[in-house]
């Protein structure tokens, strides 16, 4: 890759071809750090409530297809008490088949997530959450190393700045999987 190649990726986040219909028996939705205090941050390019709405739309689609929903939240290591708002957003927690508590940036390190996904036969992950370039990207890189197929719901995630979000969505995620809008994530018709 040359500097010229990077130059062609500047601008709005390109979307990859929409993902083909996903197999609900082999696909899980993994939502990273949709916690009250993080959704309330001044995020960009999508505000927290908009990210949450897109994530809830994905949850409804996964519920209707019978596909698993995984909610991941961070717990600060060594802290006696977590900051206020450290719980998952109520609707996300209520819809989750599996809640994973992480102590690192990504969701796979010492959480048992990989084993739990393997037990369910999951081979593809649809990712969303906060922040795009931190928890979501760290989880995606580990998932790619573990051999998962990846779909990134670009409007069901956001960053602390638009530039951080766009860098992940335009430069990194297309190399790891498919980038699409949440509304483009569909299941195969059986």
N, CA, C and O of each residue as an XYZ file, in Angstrom:
760
protein
N       0.846     -1.172      0.000
C       0.000      0.000      0.000
C       0.891      1.233      0.000
O       1.908      1.274      0.691
N       0.515      2.203     -0.753
C       1.289      3.434     -0.859
C       0.530      4.586     -0.211
O      -0.639      4.449      0.150
N       1.198      5.699     -0.071
C       0.546      6.903      0.459
C      -0.625      7.293     -0.436
O      -1.639      7.802      0.040
N      -0.475      7.047     -1.754
C      -1.551      7.352     -2.693
C      -2.814      6.550     -2.350
O      -3.924      7.073     -2.448
N      -2.650      5.300     -1.952
C      -3.800      4.472     -1.589
C      -4.538      5.068     -0.404
O      -5.769      5.080     -0.380
N      -3.801      5.559      0.573
C      -4.457      6.166      1.728
C      -5.213      7.420      1.307
O      -6.286      7.704      1.838
N      -4.667      8.164      0.368
C      -5.302      9.385     -0.096
C      -6.670      9.139     -0.699
O      -7.544     10.001     -0.608
N      -6.874      8.001     -1.305
C      -8.158      7.708     -1.910
C      -9.224      7.410     -0.875
O     -10.407      7.371     -1.214
N      -8.847      7.201      0.366
C      -9.817      6.829      1.391
C     -10.250      8.025      2.236
O     -10.996      7.850      3.200
N      -9.808      9.220      1.903
C     -10.160     10.388      2.693
C     -11.595     10.790      2.382
O     -12.048     10.674      1.243
N     -12.301     11.259      3.393
C     -13.673     11.692      3.198
C     -14.627     10.834      4.005
O     -14.230     10.141      4.942
N     -15.901     10.894      3.621
C     -16.880     10.126      4.372
C     -16.548      8.634      4.355
O     -15.931      8.129      3.417
N     -16.965      7.954      5.396
C     -16.690      6.529      5.522
C     -17.322      5.767      4.374
O     -18.539      5.816      4.192
N     -16.503      5.054      3.588
C     -17.096      4.264      2.526
C     -17.750      3.025      3.117
O     -17.295      2.475      4.120
N     -18.801      2.613      2.486
C     -19.419      1.375      2.909
C     -18.942      0.284      1.973
O     -18.815      0.510      0.769
N     -18.679     -0.880      2.502
C     -18.367     -2.029      1.686
C     -19.675     -2.478      1.058
O     -20.743     -1.950      1.371
N     -19.578     -3.456      0.172
C     -20.814     -4.033     -0.336
C     -21.618     -4.512      0.856
O     -21.048     -5.034      1.814
N     -22.940     -4.342      0.814
C     -23.736     -4.835      1.947
C     -23.441     -6.314      2.185
O     -23.219     -7.073      1.242
N     -23.443     -6.709      3.446
C     -23.145     -8.109      3.728
C     -24.207     -9.009      3.127
O     -25.384     -8.650      3.103
N     -23.805    -10.172      2.644
C     -24.832    -11.106      2.169
C     -25.688    -11.514      3.352
O     -25.314    -11.282      4.502
N     -26.821    -12.112      3.082
C     -27.675    -12.548      4.176
C     -26.901    -13.419      5.144
O     -26.306    -14.421      4.749
N     -26.910    -13.044      6.390
C     -26.145    -13.752      7.413
C     -26.916    -14.969      7.921
O     -28.146    -14.985      7.903
N     -26.199    -15.965      8.365
C     -26.779    -17.177      8.923
C     -27.025    -16.938     10.420
O     -26.065    -16.793     11.177
N     -28.288    -16.894     10.859
C     -28.546    -16.600     12.271
C     -27.988    -17.659     13.224
O     -27.742    -17.370     14.395
N     -27.790    -18.873     12.733
C     -27.236    -19.939     13.584
C     -25.736    -19.783     13.780
O     -25.157    -20.433     14.650
N     -25.099    -18.931     12.984
C     -23.647    -18.779     13.037
C     -23.197    -17.346     13.289
O     -22.003    -17.054     13.226
N     -24.139    -16.450     13.575
C     -23.829    -15.022     13.697
C     -24.275    -14.492     15.052
O     -25.363    -14.817     15.526
N     -23.430    -13.676     15.673
C     -23.773    -13.019     16.940
C     -23.572    -11.511     16.801
O     -22.664    -11.047     16.113
N     -24.427    -10.778     17.460
C     -24.277     -9.334     17.599
C     -23.466     -9.086     18.857
O     -23.819     -9.575     19.930
N     -22.376     -8.326     18.733
C     -21.531     -7.997     19.886
C     -21.507     -6.478     20.017
O     -20.985     -5.773     19.154
N     -22.077     -5.992     21.106
C     -22.164     -4.561     21.371
C     -21.234     -4.207     22.518
O     -21.328     -4.767     23.610
N     -20.336     -3.268     22.250
C     -19.261     -2.917     23.171
C     -19.589     -1.643     23.953
O     -19.867     -0.597     23.366
N     -19.553     -1.744     25.263
C     -19.592     -0.594     26.175
C     -20.760      0.364     25.962
O     -20.586      1.580     26.037
N     -21.940     -0.171     25.698
C     -23.125      0.683     25.637
C     -23.642      0.879     27.060
O     -24.693      0.379     27.459
N     -22.843      1.632     27.789
C     -23.080      1.935     29.196
C     -23.618      3.351     29.297
O     -23.291      4.210     28.478
N     -24.439      3.587     30.298
C     -25.082      4.896     30.436
C     -24.086      6.050     30.349
O     -24.323      7.016     29.624
N     -22.975      5.959     31.079
C     -22.037      7.086     31.122
C     -21.320      7.294     29.786
O     -20.936      8.418     29.462
N     -21.137      6.225     29.010
C     -20.463      6.374     27.719
C     -21.425      6.865     26.643
O     -21.046      7.672     25.794
N     -22.664      6.385     26.671
C     -23.664      6.870     25.718
C     -23.895      8.368     25.911
O     -24.232      9.067     24.955
N     -23.719      8.866     27.132
C     -23.944     10.282     27.442
C     -22.792     11.193     27.028
O     -22.939     12.415     27.055
N     -21.641     10.620     26.642
C     -20.497     11.446     26.246
C     -20.791     12.211     24.956
O     -21.675     11.824     24.191
N     -20.049     13.302     24.712
C     -20.190     14.024     23.434
C     -19.448     13.258     22.329
O     -18.282     13.540     22.053
N     -20.114     12.305     21.710
C     -19.518     11.427     20.705
C     -19.679     12.000     19.310
O     -20.518     12.869     19.074
N     -18.846     11.492     18.370
C     -18.936     11.930     16.985
C     -18.458     10.794     16.077
O     -17.595     10.024     16.498
N     -18.951     10.658     14.909
C     -19.911     11.528     14.240
C     -21.361     11.290     14.649
O     -22.236     12.081     14.296
N     -21.628     10.219     15.383
C     -22.993      9.918     15.803
C     -23.128     10.143     17.307
O     -22.321      9.620     18.075
N     -24.123     10.905     17.743
C     -24.324     11.081     19.184
C     -24.771      9.762     19.814
O     -25.338      8.900     19.143
N     -24.508      9.621     21.104
C     -24.816      8.394     21.815
C     -26.232      7.885     21.627
O     -26.411      6.696     21.364
N     -27.265      8.745     21.752
C     -28.631      8.251     21.570
C     -28.874      7.676     20.159
O     -29.652      6.736     19.996
N     -28.210      8.242     19.153
C     -28.353      7.724     17.789
C     -27.664      6.360     17.667
O     -28.195      5.455     17.023
N     -26.496      6.210     18.274
C     -25.798      4.917     18.298
C     -26.686      3.886     19.003
O     -26.842      2.761     18.528
N     -27.251      4.275     20.116
C     -28.112      3.364     20.864
C     -29.328      2.956     20.036
O     -29.700      1.783     20.034
N     -29.953      3.898     19.335
C     -31.101      3.566     18.479
C     -30.720      2.551     17.408
O     -31.460      1.597     17.167
N     -29.571      2.750     16.764
C     -29.115      1.802     15.732
C     -28.834      0.432     16.348
O     -29.163     -0.598     15.759
N     -28.228      0.425     17.530
C     -27.931     -0.839     18.216
C     -29.228     -1.554     18.601
O     -29.321     -2.774     18.463
N     -30.219     -0.816     19.077
C     -31.494     -1.425     19.440
C     -32.210     -1.990     18.214
O     -32.897     -3.007     18.303
N     -32.047     -1.325     17.072
C     -32.584     -1.870     15.823
C     -31.923     -3.191     15.469
O     -32.595     -4.129     15.039
N     -30.616     -3.270     15.647
C     -29.907     -4.530     15.418
C     -30.372     -5.599     16.400
O     -30.574     -6.752     16.018
N     -30.538     -5.222     17.650
C     -31.014     -6.182     18.647
C     -32.361     -6.760     18.226
O     -32.570     -7.969     18.312
N     -33.274     -5.905     17.771
C     -34.589     -6.396     17.328
C     -34.447     -7.372     16.166
O     -35.130     -8.396     16.128
N     -33.565     -7.062     15.219
C     -33.357     -7.951     14.070
C     -32.761     -9.287     14.510
O     -33.168    -10.341     14.022
N     -31.806     -9.244     15.423
C     -31.191    -10.482     15.916
C     -32.194    -11.297     16.724
O     -32.226    -12.523     16.610
N     -33.012    -10.637     17.538
C     -34.046    -11.325     18.311
C     -35.008    -12.030     17.363
O     -35.332    -13.201     17.560
N     -35.471    -11.309     16.323
C     -36.430    -11.880     15.375
C     -35.851    -13.085     14.634
O     -36.582    -14.018     14.300
N     -34.551    -13.068     14.377
C     -33.891    -14.168     13.658
C     -33.462    -15.299     14.589
O     -33.039    -16.357     14.123
N     -33.567    -15.087     15.887
C     -33.117    -16.101     16.844
C     -31.609    -16.176     16.976
O     -31.068    -17.199     17.397
N     -30.923    -15.091     16.616
C     -29.454    -15.035     16.702
C     -29.047    -14.394     18.035
O     -29.753    -13.522     18.541
N     -27.919    -14.818     18.603
C     -27.516    -14.326     19.923
C     -27.041    -12.871     19.933
O     -26.472    -12.359     18.970
N     -27.308    -12.241     21.073
C     -26.873    -10.865     21.339
C     -25.928    -10.907     22.529
O     -26.259    -11.453     23.582
N     -24.744    -10.322     22.348
C     -23.734    -10.248     23.404
C     -23.528     -8.779     23.757
O     -23.266     -7.955     22.881
N     -23.646     -8.461     25.026
C     -23.371     -7.110     25.502
C     -22.091     -7.160     26.338
O     -21.938     -8.005     27.221
N     -21.191     -6.250     26.042
C     -19.897     -6.191     26.725
C     -19.811     -4.861     27.460
O     -20.155     -3.810     26.918
N     -19.351     -4.925     28.686
C     -19.109     -3.679     29.419
C     -17.762     -3.781     30.116
O     -17.280     -4.868     30.435
N     -17.177     -2.627     30.339
C     -15.876     -2.576     30.999
C     -16.070     -2.406     32.502
O     -17.011     -1.758     32.959
N     -15.172     -2.993     33.241
C     -15.094     -2.782     34.687
C     -13.660     -2.364     34.971
O     -12.717     -3.092     34.662
N     -13.509     -1.200     35.555
C     -12.167     -0.700     35.856
C     -11.505     -1.588     36.893
O     -11.999     -1.745     38.009
N     -10.389     -2.157     36.508
C      -9.638     -3.033     37.412
C      -9.110     -2.225     38.588
O      -8.640     -1.100     38.417
N      -9.187     -2.795     39.768
C      -8.627     -2.163     40.949
C      -9.499     -1.111     41.589
O      -9.188     -0.638     42.682
N     -10.592     -0.729     40.936
C     -11.475      0.281     41.512
C     -12.459     -0.396     42.458
O     -13.117     -1.369     42.089
N     -12.554      0.116     43.664
C     -13.498     -0.439     44.630
C     -14.924     -0.207     44.140
O     -15.766     -1.103     44.195
N     -15.178      0.993     43.666
C     -16.483      1.326     43.105
C     -16.288      1.802     41.678
O     -15.322      2.502     41.371
N     -17.212      1.419     40.810
C     -17.179      1.877     39.424
C     -17.815      3.269     39.349
O     -18.652      3.609     40.185
N     -17.428      4.072     38.360
C     -18.032      5.402     38.224
C     -19.545      5.297     38.022
O     -20.028      4.297     37.492
N     -20.286      6.307     38.435
C     -21.731      6.295     38.187
C     -22.004      6.114     36.686
O     -21.284      6.654     35.846
N     -23.037      5.360     36.368
C     -23.392      5.131     34.967
C     -22.614      4.006     34.320
O     -22.580      3.912     33.093
N     -21.989      3.154     35.108
C     -21.165      2.077     34.557
C     -21.951      0.827     34.183
O     -21.370     -0.142     33.694
N     -23.244      0.834     34.403
C     -24.063     -0.303     33.994
C     -24.408     -0.174     32.516
O     -24.403      0.922     31.955
N     -24.707     -1.303     31.902
C     -25.198     -1.282     30.536
C     -26.517     -0.531     30.486
O     -27.268     -0.523     31.461
N     -26.802      0.098     29.360
C     -28.110      0.708     29.151
C     -29.147     -0.396     29.372
O     -28.973     -1.518     28.896
N     -30.194     -0.085     30.074
C     -31.192     -1.077     30.503
C     -31.694     -1.946     29.357
O     -31.751     -3.168     29.495
N     -32.059     -1.341     28.226
C     -32.602     -2.102     27.091
C     -31.579     -3.072     26.520
O     -31.938     -4.164     26.079
N     -30.315     -2.684     26.525
C     -29.244     -3.555     26.006
C     -29.048     -4.724     26.960
O     -28.967     -5.873     26.526
N     -28.970     -4.442     28.242
C     -28.784     -5.508     29.235
C     -29.943     -6.492     29.201
O     -29.730     -7.702     29.290
N     -31.170     -5.989     29.074
C     -32.346     -6.853     29.073
C     -32.396     -7.767     27.858
O     -32.930     -8.873     27.941
N     -31.848     -7.324     26.734
C     -31.909     -8.102     25.491
C     -30.744     -9.073     25.320
O     -30.782     -9.938     24.446
N     -29.725     -8.937     26.137
C     -28.504     -9.734     25.949
C     -28.693    -11.189     26.365
O     -29.238    -11.484     27.429
N     -28.230    -12.088     25.500
C     -28.156    -13.508     25.844
C     -26.944    -13.769     26.716
O     -26.910    -14.712     27.507
N     -25.957    -12.917     26.553
C     -24.691    -13.077     27.256
C     -24.150    -11.689     27.573
O     -24.077    -10.829     26.695
N     -23.772    -11.473     28.827
C     -23.112    -10.232     29.226
C     -21.683    -10.578     29.601
O     -21.434    -11.464     30.418
N     -20.750     -9.864     28.990
C     -19.329    -10.075     29.225
C     -18.770     -8.839     29.915
O     -19.000     -7.713     29.474
N     -18.041     -9.056     30.993
C     -17.375     -7.958     31.689
C     -15.897     -8.054     31.360
O     -15.252     -9.069     31.621
N     -15.370     -6.979     30.781
C     -13.961     -6.950     30.386
C     -13.185     -6.027     31.309
O     -13.749     -5.140     31.949
N     -11.877     -6.254     31.362
C     -10.986     -5.418     32.171
C      -9.905     -4.770     31.312
O      -9.016     -4.086     31.819
N      -9.998     -4.996     30.005
C      -9.057     -4.429     29.042
C      -9.865     -3.705     27.968
O     -11.089     -3.618     28.065
N      -9.200     -3.195     26.967
C      -9.894     -2.459     25.913
C     -10.788     -3.378     25.091
O     -11.933     -3.034     24.801
N     -10.272     -4.543     24.716
C     -11.031     -5.475     23.897
C     -11.817     -6.469     24.728
O     -11.583     -6.620     25.927
N     -12.760     -7.150     24.071
C     -13.694     -8.035     24.767
C     -13.229     -9.483     24.881
O     -13.918    -10.286     25.510
N     -12.093     -9.847     24.300
C     -11.691    -11.254     24.310
C     -10.696    -11.616     25.407
O     -10.670    -12.763     25.852
N      -9.888    -10.678     25.846
C      -8.821    -10.965     26.813
C      -9.386    -11.392     28.158
O     -10.022    -10.596     28.849
N      -9.156    -12.646     28.532
C      -9.542    -13.175     29.851
C     -11.020    -13.014     30.200
O     -11.363    -12.781     31.359
N     -11.898    -13.138     29.198
C     -13.329    -13.023     29.457
C     -14.090    -14.315     29.169
O     -15.234    -14.463     29.599
N     -13.478    -15.246     28.453
C     -14.176    -16.464     28.050
C     -15.104    -16.255     26.867
O     -15.844    -17.169     26.502
N     -15.085    -15.079     26.262
C     -16.000    -14.777     25.156
C     -15.805    -15.742     23.988
O     -16.781    -16.263     23.448
N     -14.570    -15.983     23.599
C     -14.323    -16.876     22.454
C     -14.927    -18.259     22.709
O     -15.612    -18.802     21.842
N     -14.687    -18.815     23.855
C     -15.215    -20.142     24.176
C     -16.748    -20.138     24.144
O     -17.355    -21.069     23.616
N     -17.367    -19.111     24.698
C     -18.825    -19.040     24.730
C     -19.411    -18.906     23.323
O     -20.464    -19.473     23.030
N     -18.734    -18.160     22.464
C     -19.186    -18.048     21.077
C     -19.014    -19.372     20.346
O     -19.887    -19.784     19.582
N     -17.890    -20.034     20.580
C     -17.639    -21.329     19.934
C     -18.675    -22.362     20.364
O     -19.135    -23.155     19.542
N     -19.042    -22.361     21.632
C     -20.062    -23.286     22.130
C     -21.394    -23.078     21.421
O     -22.183    -24.014     21.293
N     -21.648    -21.854     20.960
C     -22.888    -21.541     20.252
C     -22.744    -21.709     18.739
O     -23.706    -21.480     18.005
N     -21.570    -22.101     18.262
C     -21.356    -22.289     16.831
C     -21.200    -21.002     16.043
O     -21.362    -21.002     14.823
N     -20.889    -19.910     16.717
C     -20.782    -18.601     16.061
C     -19.490    -18.514     15.254
O     -18.413    -18.862     15.738
N     -19.620    -18.046     14.021
C     -18.478    -17.862     13.123
C     -18.357    -16.426     12.607
O     -17.314    -16.029     12.088
N     -19.441    -15.650     12.755
C     -19.475    -14.269     12.259
C     -19.967    -13.357     13.364
O     -20.907    -13.688     14.086
N     -19.322    -12.201     13.492
C     -19.721    -11.200     14.480
C     -20.144     -9.919     13.783
O     -19.483     -9.462     12.850
N     -21.233     -9.351     14.235
C     -21.642     -8.004     13.840
C     -21.307     -7.132     15.029
O     -21.771     -7.380     16.142
N     -20.496     -6.105     14.793
C     -19.974     -5.280     15.886
C     -20.528     -3.865     15.876
O     -20.729     -3.262     14.823
N     -20.768     -3.352     17.078
C     -21.145     -1.971     17.287
C     -20.715     -1.571     18.682
O     -20.271     -2.414     19.461
N     -20.841     -0.285     19.011
C     -20.533      0.150     20.361
C     -19.707      1.417     20.437
O     -19.564      2.158     19.465
N     -19.168      1.641     21.627
C     -18.405      2.853     21.942
C     -17.101      2.437     22.618
O     -17.130      1.633     23.549
N     -16.029      2.929     22.203
C     -15.747      3.833     21.118
C     -15.205      3.035     19.929
O     -14.525      2.022     20.087
N     -15.529      3.526     18.749
C     -15.177      2.842     17.510
C     -13.713      2.429     17.488
O     -13.399      1.265     17.240
N     -12.820      3.371     17.746
C     -11.380      3.136     17.591
C     -10.739      2.509     18.825
O      -9.539      2.234     18.821
N     -11.505      2.285     19.861
C     -10.948      1.694     21.081
C     -11.551      0.312     21.303
O     -11.027     -0.675     20.787
N     -12.638      0.222     22.056
C     -13.221     -1.072     22.381
C     -13.670     -1.866     21.174
O     -13.445     -3.074     21.110
N     -14.307     -1.204     20.208
C     -14.790     -1.927     19.027
C     -13.607     -2.425     18.194
O     -13.562     -3.597     17.822
N     -12.658     -1.548     17.904
C     -11.533     -1.968     17.061
C     -10.657     -3.007     17.754
O     -10.203     -3.949     17.105
N     -10.411     -2.861     19.041
C      -9.607     -3.843     19.756
C     -10.288     -5.214     19.730
O      -9.631     -6.233     19.515
N     -11.584     -5.235     19.947
C     -12.341     -6.485     19.882
C     -12.293     -7.065     18.475
O     -12.132     -8.274     18.309
N     -12.430     -6.220     17.467
C     -12.407     -6.674     16.075
C     -11.066     -7.287     15.708
O     -11.025     -8.324     15.045
N      -9.988     -6.677     16.119
C      -8.666     -7.215     15.779
C      -8.463     -8.598     16.406
O      -7.950     -9.508     15.754
N      -8.864     -8.752     17.662
C      -8.747    -10.064     18.312
C      -9.656    -11.079     17.630
O      -9.262    -12.228     17.428
N     -10.868    -10.664     17.274
C     -11.809    -11.563     16.604
C     -11.258    -12.016     15.252
O     -11.380    -13.185     14.888
N     -10.655    -11.089     14.514
C     -10.054    -11.446     13.223
C      -8.928    -12.455     13.424
O      -8.808    -13.415     12.663
N      -8.108    -12.240     14.440
C      -7.024    -13.184     14.736
C      -7.569    -14.560     15.089
O      -6.908    -15.569     14.843
N      -8.765    -14.612     15.663
C      -9.388    -15.882     16.037
C     -10.175    -16.514     14.892
O     -10.717    -17.610     15.039
N     -10.239    -15.825     13.751
C     -10.868    -16.396     12.561
C     -12.329    -16.069     12.343
O     -12.967    -16.681     11.486
N     -12.882    -15.125     13.088
C     -14.277    -14.752     12.882
C     -14.430    -13.895     11.631
O     -13.550    -13.097     11.307
N     -15.539    -14.061     10.935
C     -15.948    -13.116      9.911
C     -16.519    -11.905     10.626
O     -17.155    -12.048     11.670
N     -16.304    -10.718     10.084
C     -16.705     -9.491     10.776
C     -17.554     -8.586      9.892
O     -17.276     -8.398      8.708
N     -18.587     -8.037     10.500
C     -19.415     -7.007      9.883
C     -19.459     -5.846     10.863
O     -19.738     -6.042     12.047
N     -19.190     -4.654     10.385
C     -19.148     -3.454     11.219
C     -20.363     -2.584     10.921
O     -20.495     -2.065      9.812
N     -21.240     -2.422     11.886
C     -22.405     -1.555     11.730
C     -21.961     -0.124     12.037
O     -22.007      0.322     13.184
N     -21.539      0.575     11.009
C     -20.850      1.857     11.171
C     -21.661      2.929     11.884
O     -21.079      3.824     12.497
N     -22.988      2.865     11.823
C     -23.807      3.867     12.499
C     -24.308      3.377     13.861
O     -25.057      4.079     14.540
N     -23.895      2.179     14.251
C     -24.186      1.665     15.591
C     -22.928      1.741     16.450
O     -22.773      1.003     17.423
N     -22.041      2.646     16.067
C     -20.809      2.899     16.817
C     -20.429      4.354     16.622
O     -20.880      5.003     15.678
N     -19.604      4.860     17.513
C     -19.133      6.233     17.388
C     -17.873      6.381     18.220
O     -17.552      5.537     19.057
N     -17.165      7.479     17.966
C     -15.916      7.733     18.658
C     -15.982      8.976     19.523
O     -16.994      9.676     19.570
N     -14.876      9.232     20.206
C     -14.791     10.464     20.983
C     -14.633     11.655     20.054
O     -14.977     12.783     20.410
N     -14.101     11.393     18.836
C     -14.056     12.406     17.782
C     -14.446     11.735     16.472
O     -14.291     10.525     16.308
N     -14.952     12.538     15.545
C     -15.311     12.007     14.224
C     -14.081     11.472     13.508
O     -14.160     10.461     12.811
N     -12.939     12.144     13.673
C     -11.717     11.700     12.991
C     -11.293     10.306     13.445
O     -10.867      9.493     12.624
N     -11.403     10.023     14.737
C     -11.040      8.697     15.244
C     -11.978      7.631     14.674
O     -11.531      6.568     14.242
N     -13.272      7.921     14.677
C     -14.259      6.995     14.118
C     -13.967      6.738     12.638
O     -13.902      5.591     12.197
N     -13.794      7.811     11.890
C     -13.581      7.694     10.441
C     -12.301      6.936     10.113
O     -12.268      6.182      9.141
N     -11.254      7.120     10.899
C     -10.002      6.392     10.636
C     -10.232      4.887     10.749
O      -9.768      4.125      9.902
N     -10.934      4.462     11.773
C     -11.220      3.032     11.927
C     -12.109      2.528     10.802
O     -11.829      1.493     10.198
N     -13.175      3.256     10.523
C     -14.171      2.810      9.549
C     -13.638      2.827      8.122
O     -14.010      1.977      7.313
N     -12.776      3.779      7.808
C     -12.295      3.886      6.421
C     -10.975      3.164      6.174
O     -10.742      2.665      5.073
N     -10.110      3.103      7.181
C      -8.788      2.516      6.966
C      -8.653      1.091      7.481
O      -8.090      0.237      6.796
N      -9.155      0.825      8.665
C      -8.911     -0.474      9.302
C     -10.024     -1.488      9.065
O      -9.748     -2.616      8.656
N     -11.249     -1.118      9.307
C     -12.334     -2.085      9.239
C     -12.499     -2.735      7.866
O     -12.767     -3.935      7.802
N     -12.348     -1.992      6.761
C     -12.490     -2.663      5.460
C     -11.451     -3.772      5.234
O     -11.667     -4.667      4.417
N     -10.345     -3.710      5.947
C      -9.330     -4.759      5.836
C      -9.676     -5.980      6.685
O      -9.147     -7.069      6.463
N     -10.557     -5.794      7.649
C     -10.913     -6.867      8.573
C     -12.256     -7.514      8.249
O     -12.503     -8.654      8.642
N     -13.118     -6.803      7.541
C     -14.444     -7.337      7.275
C     -15.252     -6.403      6.397
O     -14.700     -5.698      5.553
N     -16.551     -6.400      6.596
C     -17.487     -5.617      5.801
C     -18.020     -4.462      6.638
O     -18.410     -4.652      7.790
N     -18.037     -3.273      6.061
C     -18.585     -2.090      6.711
C     -19.939     -1.797      6.071
O     -20.046     -1.705      4.848
N     -20.961     -1.651      6.893
C     -22.310     -1.398      6.385
C     -23.090     -0.583      7.417
O     -22.675     -0.458      8.569
N     -24.202     -0.044      6.993
C     -25.119      0.592      7.935
C     -25.871     -0.503      8.673
O     -26.037     -1.608      8.157
N     -26.321     -0.198      9.869
C     -27.074     -1.173     10.660
C     -28.267     -1.703      9.887
O     -28.571     -2.894      9.964
N     -28.944     -0.850      9.147
C     -30.125     -1.264      8.391
C     -29.797     -2.241      7.266
O     -30.693     -2.925      6.772
N     -28.544     -2.319      6.854
C     -28.118     -3.232      5.788
C     -27.718     -4.612      6.301
O     -27.432     -5.510      5.508
N     -27.698     -4.783      7.606
C     -27.352     -6.086      8.188
C     -28.631     -6.923      8.172
O     -29.576     -6.660      8.916
N     -28.634     -7.938      7.302
C     -29.827     -8.774      7.145
C     -29.456    -10.243      7.232
O     -28.308    -10.629      7.016
N     -30.434    -11.034      7.546
C     -30.248    -12.475      7.628
C     -30.729    -13.148      6.353
O     -31.662    -12.669      5.709
N     -30.099    -14.250      5.990
C     -30.495    -15.024      4.827
C     -31.918    -15.532      5.024
O     -32.317    -15.893      6.132
N     -32.653    -15.552      3.965
C     -34.011    -16.110      4.012
C     -33.905    -17.621      3.896
O     -33.351    -18.138      2.927
N     -34.436    -18.325      4.882
C     -34.290    -19.769      4.961
C     -35.252    -20.507      4.126
O     -35.234    -21.738      4.104
